[in-house]
């Protein structure tokens, strides 16, 4: 543990002059910031990462206020109270309110030093939990749904089976397609992407199959199409449902016979490619409307993977947000390393109609507008229209996730990460084992986590 990287915030009081606390902690190697009162401490916390707060204990009301406000900004922060004398009742009250420890100034300074070290170690365990996420070939996830999808990809990747990816725009269909390619025997050959919705109908055949020189006005050279470019590799056809019925017939032939002709040629070209197709449309409805060929649908539907929207896999929001925060902080040379409690709740409650793509854009924007020295991303960094929408929903009681929902999510995730060890989970969450047992019972957390 590198002590010099840890910041201790002292709320100044005449008591500390007796032991020169700031000088002492700096001698130990800690960074130290001193403020005069609780309000200054809260203001400092909103834009800086602090590992431990040391405050004088004057009365229960002010101390409880400090704990509540500090924990609302950074739930992992440790708060230690010291005073000339703290009785047992006050000590119990403070710990129950969320304090990490309480000290009488008459105790040996080594006891305080040991408490600070323990507090920082607990906080680092918490950060390890918050920053850890599953990462596989560009796919960042925590949810059981995405774990199942990754498991399925592992099973099918080395086959040549055609794959159909379904899901809303921005859920990560191309990322999953790339993952399949990277885990396949074709990984050393090309992965070719074509967005069928982005190409005019008059040009799509030329893009897919290419043309011979002189095949039409302006065809001054032979063009190699996407299927030939993907020879031996994988071709990913995004928004396949946008193809016209005529093009669907030609595409079906490639699927069935592994052959096609360039425009202006009658010579068939054999092609060896793995085909992965994707759409954000409901293909069953498109079949009913006559917009999609039934024979093509069944030919494509060998392996079908439904990727759920981000709003249905809340655990992934946390993992993705933290990943994007680290990546964009590095890219834009910012110091942001943590998303505060309130901002994370807003991210979890938002509908994310643009899914992962929208989340990525929001985090990038938030990092860009943050000041160079800020270390915590707060709700004030999030887009105003996003905050306004959430405020409107909250006023009508329509937010999906409450503080209790988030607490349940954190506890369940922690239990899973430590294979159900309540002792380890309690340490990471910085709560007593009995409190953890009570929370498990209160939230009816499934036995599958232990």
C-alpha positions in Angstrom: 0.0 0.0 0.0 1.5 3.3 -1.2 0.8 5.7 1.7 1.7 8.8 -0.2 -1.2 8.3 -2.5 -3.8 8.5 0.3 -5.4 11.8 1.4 -6.6 12.4 4.9 -9.0 15.3 5.5 -8.9 16.9 9.0 -11.7 19.0 10.3 -9.6 21.4 12.4 -10.1 21.8 16.2 -8.0 23.1 19.0 -7.7 19.6 20.3 -5.4 18.6 17.5 -2.9 21.2 18.4 -2.1 19.1 21.5 -0.8 16.4 19.3 0.1 18.3 16.1 -2.0 15.9 14.1 -1.3 17.3 10.7 2.4 17.2 11.1 2.3 13.8 12.6 0.3 12.3 9.7 2.5 13.9 7.2 5.5 12.4 9.0 3.8 9.0 8.5 3.7 9.7 4.8 0.0 10.7 4.2 -1.2 13.7 2.2 -3.2 15.9 4.6 -5.8 18.6 4.0 -7.1 20.7 6.9 -10.5 22.5 6.8 -12.2 24.5 9.5 -15.7 23.0 9.7 -18.1 20.4 8.3 -19.4 22.6 5.5 -15.9 23.2 4.2 -15.2 19.4 4.4 -18.3 18.6 2.4 -17.4 21.1 -0.3 -13.9 19.7 -0.5 -15.2 16.1 -0.8 -17.4 17.0 -3.8 -14.3 17.6 -6.0 -11.5 15.6 -4.4 -10.9 12.0 -3.5 -10.4 11.6 0.3 -9.6 8.3 1.9 -10.1 9.1 5.6 -11.8 12.0 7.5 -10.7 12.8 11.0 -13.1 15.0 12.9 -13.5 16.1 16.5 -16.5 14.7 18.3 -18.5 17.7 19.7 -22.1 16.4 19.6 -24.2 13.6 18.1 -26.2 15.9 15.8 -23.3 17.5 14.0 -21.4 14.2 13.8 -24.3 12.3 12.3 -24.7 15.2 9.8 -21.1 14.8 8.8 -21.4 11.0 8.4 -24.6 11.3 6.3 -23.3 14.0 4.0 -19.9 12.5 3.5 -21.2 9.0 2.8 -23.8 10.4 0.3 -20.8 11.6 -1.7 -18.5 8.7 -1.3 -20.0 5.7 0.5 -16.6 4.1 0.9 -15.0 6.9 2.9 -13.9 6.2 6.4 -14.7 8.7 9.2 -12.8 8.6 12.5 -13.8 10.7 15.4 -11.4 11.8 18.2 -11.9 13.8 21.3 -10.6 14.4 24.8 -13.2 11.8 25.9 -15.8 9.7 24.1 -18.0 7.6 26.3 -19.2 4.1 25.4 -22.8 5.3 24.4 -21.4 8.0 22.1 -19.0 5.5 20.5 -21.9 3.0 19.9 -24.0 5.8 18.4 -21.2 6.9 16.0 -20.4 3.4 14.8 -24.0 2.7 14.2 -24.3 5.9 12.3 -21.5 4.8 10.0 -18.3 6.0 11.6 -15.3 3.8 11.1 -13.7 4.3 14.6 -13.6 6.6 17.6 -10.6 7.6 19.7 -9.8 9.3 23.0 -6.8 11.5 22.7 -5.3 9.8 25.7 -4.8 6.6 23.6 -1.4 5.8 22.1 -1.0 7.5 18.7 0.0 4.1 17.2 -3.6 3.0 17.8 -4.9 5.8 15.6 -2.2 5.1 13.0 -3.3 1.4 12.9 -7.0 2.5 12.5 -6.2 4.8 9.6 -4.3 2.0 7.9 -7.2 -0.4 8.4 -9.7 2.1 7.1 -7.7 2.7 3.9 -7.2 -1.1 3.3 -11.0 -1.6 3.6 -11.6 1.3 1.2 -9.2 -0.2 -1.4 -11.0 -3.5 -1.2 -14.2 -1.5 -2.0 -12.6 0.2 -4.9 -11.3 -3.1 -6.2 -14.9 -4.3 -6.1 -16.2 -1.2 -7.8 -13.6 -1.2 -10.5 -13.6 -4.9 -11.2 -15.7 -6.1 -14.1 -15.7 -8.9 -16.5 -13.8 -8.1 -19.7 -13.7 -10.4 -22.7 -12.7 -9.3 -26.2 -14.1 -5.8 -25.8 -17.2 -6.8 -23.9 -17.5 -5.3 -20.4 -20.2 -6.8 -18.3 -21.4 -7.9 -14.8 -24.9 -9.1 -15.4 -25.9 -12.8 -15.4 -27.6 -12.2 -18.8 -24.3 -11.0 -20.4 -22.4 -13.8 -18.7 -24.8 -16.3 -20.4 -24.3 -14.6 -23.8 -20.5 -14.7 -23.4 -20.7 -18.4 -22.4 -22.8 -19.1 -25.5 -20.3 -17.3 -27.7 -17.5 -19.6 -26.2 -19.5 -22.6 -27.3 -20.3 -21.5 -30.9 -17.3 -19.4 -31.8 -15.2 -22.2 -33.3 -18.1 -23.5 -35.5 -19.1 -22.0 -38.9 -22.7 -21.6 -37.9 -24.5 -18.5 -39.0 -25.4 -16.2 -36.1 -28.3 -13.8 -35.9 -27.9 -11.0 -33.3 -31.1 -9.2 -32.2 -31.3 -6.1 -30.0 -31.9 -2.4 -29.9 -29.5 0.1 -31.5 -26.4 0.6 -29.3 -26.6 -2.6 -27.2 -23.3 -3.9 -28.6 -24.2 -6.2 -31.5 -21.1 -5.4 -33.4 -19.0 -5.9 -30.2 -20.5 -9.4 -29.8 -19.9 -10.2 -33.5 -16.3 -9.1 -33.2 -16.0 -11.3 -30.1 -17.3 -14.3 -32.0 -14.7 -13.7 -34.7 -11.8 -13.2 -32.3 -12.6 -16.5 -30.6 -13.0 -18.4 -33.8 -10.6 -20.3 -36.0 -10.9 -17.4 -38.5 -9.4 -14.8 -36.1 -6.3 -14.3 -38.2 -8.3 -13.4 -41.2 -10.4 -10.3 -41.8 -13.5 -9.1 -39.9 -15.5 -7.1 -42.4 -18.4 -4.9 -41.3 -21.2 -3.5 -43.5 -24.1 -1.4 -42.3 -27.0 -2.2 -44.7 -29.0 0.7 -43.5 -26.3 3.2 -44.4 -25.9 2.3 -48.0 -28.5 3.3 -50.7 -30.4 0.4 -52.2 -28.9 1.1 -55.7 -25.4 0.6 -54.3 -25.8 -2.2 -51.8 -25.2 -5.0 -54.4 -22.1 -3.3 -55.6 -20.8 -3.0 -52.0 -21.5 -6.6 -51.2 -20.4 -8.3 -54.4 -18.3 -5.8 -56.3 -18.2 -5.2 -60.1 -16.2 -5.8 -63.2 -14.5 -3.0 -65.1 -16.9 -1.6 -67.7 -20.0 -3.2 -66.1 -21.8 0.1 -66.0 -21.1 3.8 -66.7 -18.3 5.0 -64.5 -17.0 1.5 -63.7 -13.4 2.2 -64.8 -11.9 -0.5 -62.6 -12.7 -3.9 -61.1 -14.1 -3.6 -57.6 -13.7 -6.3 -54.9 -16.9 -6.5 -52.8 -17.2 -7.0 -49.1 -17.7 -10.8 -49.4 -14.5 -11.2 -51.3 -12.7 -8.9 -48.8 -13.8 -11.2 -46.0 -12.6 -14.4 -47.7 -11.5 -16.9 -45.0 -12.8 -14.6 -42.3 -16.1 -13.2 -41.0 -18.5 -10.7 -42.5 -20.9 -8.8 -40.2 -24.0 -7.5 -41.8 -25.6 -5.0 -39.5 -29.3 -3.9 -40.0 -29.9 -6.8 -42.4 -33.6 -6.2 -42.3 -33.1 -3.1 -44.4 -32.2 -5.1 -47.5 -34.8 -5.1 -50.2 -36.6 -8.4 -51.1 -34.5 -8.7 -54.3 -31.3 -8.3 -52.4 -32.5 -10.8 -49.8 -32.8 -13.4 -52.6 -29.2 -12.8 -53.7 -28.0 -12.9 -50.1 -29.9 -16.2 -49.5 -27.9 -17.7 -52.4 -24.6 -16.8 -50.8 -25.8 -18.4 -47.6 -26.9 -21.6 -49.3 -24.4 -22.1 -52.1 -21.4 -20.0 -50.9 -21.3 -18.4 -54.3 -22.0 -15.0 -55.9 -21.2 -13.1 -59.1 -19.8 -9.6 -59.4 -21.9 -7.1 -61.3 -21.2 -7.4 -65.0 -20.0 -11.0 -64.7 -21.5 -14.4 -65.2 -18.7 -16.2 -63.5 -19.5 -17.6 -60.0 -17.1 -16.9 -57.2 -16.8 -19.4 -54.4 -16.5 -17.7 -51.0 -15.6 -19.1 -47.6 -16.9 -16.7 -44.9 -18.6 -16.9 -41.6 -21.8 -14.8 -41.7 -23.0 -12.9 -38.7 -26.2 -10.8 -39.2 -27.9 -8.3 -36.9 -31.0 -6.2 -36.8 -32.9 -4.0 -34.3 -36.2 -4.9 -35.9 -38.7 -7.6 -34.8 -38.2 -10.1 -37.6 -41.4 -11.9 -36.7 -43.4 -8.7 -37.4 -41.4 -8.1 -40.6 -42.3 -11.5 -41.8 -46.0 -10.8 -41.2 -45.7 -7.5 -43.1 -44.0 -9.3 -46.0 -40.9 -7.2 -45.6 -38.6 -10.2 -44.9 -38.3 -13.5 -46.6 -39.3 -16.5 -44.5 -36.7 -18.8 -46.1 -34.0 -16.3 -45.4 -35.1 -15.9 -41.8 -34.9 -19.6 -41.1 -31.6 -19.9 -42.9 -30.2 -17.1 -40.7 -31.7 -18.3 -37.5 -29.2 -21.1 -36.8 -27.8 -19.5 -33.7 -29.9 -16.6 -32.4 -28.6 -14.3 -29.6 -30.9 -11.7 -28.1 -29.0 -8.9 -26.5 -31.2 -7.1 -23.9 -31.3 -3.3 -23.6 -29.0 -1.7 -21.0 -32.0 -0.7 -18.8 -32.7 -4.4 -18.2 -29.2 -5.2 -17.0 -28.4 -2.6 -14.4 -25.2 -4.3 -13.2 -23.6 -3.6 -16.6 -24.3 0.1 -16.3 -22.0 0.4 -13.2 -19.3 -1.7 -14.9 -19.4 0.1 -18.2 -19.6 3.6 -16.6 -16.5 2.9 -14.5 -14.6 1.5 -17.5 -15.5 4.5 -19.7 -14.6 6.9 -16.9 -11.1 5.4 -16.6 -10.6 5.3 -20.4 -11.7 8.9 -21.1 -10.0 10.3 -18.0 -6.8 8.9 -19.5 -7.5 10.1 -23.0 -8.4 13.7 -21.9 -5.7 13.8 -19.2 -8.2 14.3 -16.4 -8.0 13.0 -12.8 -11.5 11.6 -12.5 -11.3 8.1 -10.9 -14.7 7.7 -9.1 -18.4 8.2 -9.7 -20.2 9.5 -6.6 -23.2 7.8 -5.1 -25.8 10.2 -6.4 -24.4 10.3 -10.0 -24.3 6.5 -10.1 -27.9 6.4 -9.0 -28.9 8.7 -11.8 -27.0 6.5 -14.3 -28.7 3.4 -13.0 -32.2 5.0 -13.1 -31.9 6.5 -16.6 -33.7 4.7 -19.5 -30.7 4.6 -21.9 -32.7 4.5 -25.2 -29.4 4.6 -27.0 -28.0 1.9 -24.7 -24.2 1.4 -24.4 -23.5 3.9 -27.1 -25.5 6.6 -25.3 -23.8 5.7 -21.9 -20.4 6.0 -23.5 -21.2 9.4 -25.0 -22.6 10.7 -21.7 -19.5 9.6 -19.8 -17.2 11.1 -22.4 -19.0 14.4 -22.3 -18.9 14.4 -18.5 -15.2 13.8 -18.5 -14.6 16.6 -21.1 -16.4 19.2 -19.1 -14.8 18.3 -15.8 -12.1 20.5 -14.5 -8.5 19.3 -14.6 -8.2 18.8 -10.9 -11.5 17.2 -10.2 -11.3 13.6 -9.1 -15.0 12.7 -8.6 -17.7 12.6 -11.3 -20.9 14.1 -9.8 -24.4 14.6 -11.0 -23.4 18.2 -12.0 -21.2 16.7 -14.8 -24.1 14.8 -16.3 -26.1 16.4 -19.2 -28.8 18.8 -18.0 -31.6 17.2 -20.1 -30.7 13.9 -18.4 -31.0 15.4 -15.0 -34.3 17.1 -15.9 -35.8 13.9 -17.2 -34.9 12.1 -14.0 -36.2 14.9 -11.8 -39.5 14.7 -13.7 -39.8 11.0 -13.2 -38.9 11.3 -9.6 -41.6 13.9 -9.1 -44.1 11.4 -10.5 -42.7 8.4 -8.6 -41.5 6.6 -11.8 -37.8 6.0 -11.2 -36.9 2.4 -11.4 -34.2 2.3 -8.8 -34.2 3.6 -5.2 -31.4 3.8 -2.7 -32.5 0.5 -1.3 -32.5 -1.1 -4.8 -28.9 0.1 -5.3 -27.8 -1.2 -1.8 -29.3 -4.6 -2.6 -27.4 -4.6 -6.0 -24.1 -3.7 -4.3 -24.6 -6.4 -1.5 -25.6 -9.1 -4.1 -22.7 -8.3 -6.4 -20.2 -8.3 -3.5 -21.4 -11.7 -2.2 -21.0 -13.2 -5.7 -17.5 -11.8 -6.1 -16.4 -13.4 -2.8 -18.1 -16.7 -3.4 -20.7 -16.0 -0.7 -18.2 -15.3 2.1 -20.1 -13.0 4.5 -17.0 -12.2 6.4 -15.2 -10.9 3.2 -18.3 -9.2 2.0 -18.8 -7.4 5.3 -15.2 -6.2 5.1 -15.5 -4.9 1.6 -18.8 -3.2 2.4 -17.4 -1.8 5.6 -20.3 -3.1 7.7 -20.6 -5.6 10.6 -21.4 -9.2 9.8 -24.7 -9.0 11.7 -25.7 -5.9 9.7 -25.0 -7.9 6.5 -27.1 -10.8 7.7 -29.9 -8.4 8.4 -29.6 -6.8 5.0 -29.6 -10.2 3.3 -32.8 -11.1 5.1 -34.4 -7.7 4.5 -33.8 -7.7 0.8 -34.4 -11.4 0.4 -31.1 -11.8 -1.5 -31.1 -15.2 -3.3 -29.1 -18.1 -1.9 -27.4 -18.4 -5.3 -24.9 -15.7 -4.2 -23.6 -17.8 -1.4 
